[in-house]
Amino acid sequence: MNERGIKRTVKGVVVSSKMDKTVVVRAERLVKHPVFHKFFRKFMKYKAHDEANSCNAGDTVLIVESRPLSRDKRWRVREILERAK
């Protein structure tokens, strides 16, 4: 096991790649309503570090938790799962 523990990973779609070495990733998760027991989607946007500037809008990526890299960035792009068409 890693010395620093297990880091969270999130799968999402790149929404914006206009910043230098930074991408905005939109992640989706299903949440069950406590009263009506219906599932609905919740979305979160994360800023992730992309060292090589290799991600483009529409790519599906896997991001991993990391130390704070700037005021808003706490995630890094681990791999690009699927390129945008």
Secondary structure, 3 states (H helix, E strand, C coil): CCCCCCCCEEEEEEEECCCCCEEEEEEEEEEECCCCCCEEEEEEEEEEECCCCCCCCCCEEEEEECCCCCCCCCEEEEEEEECCC
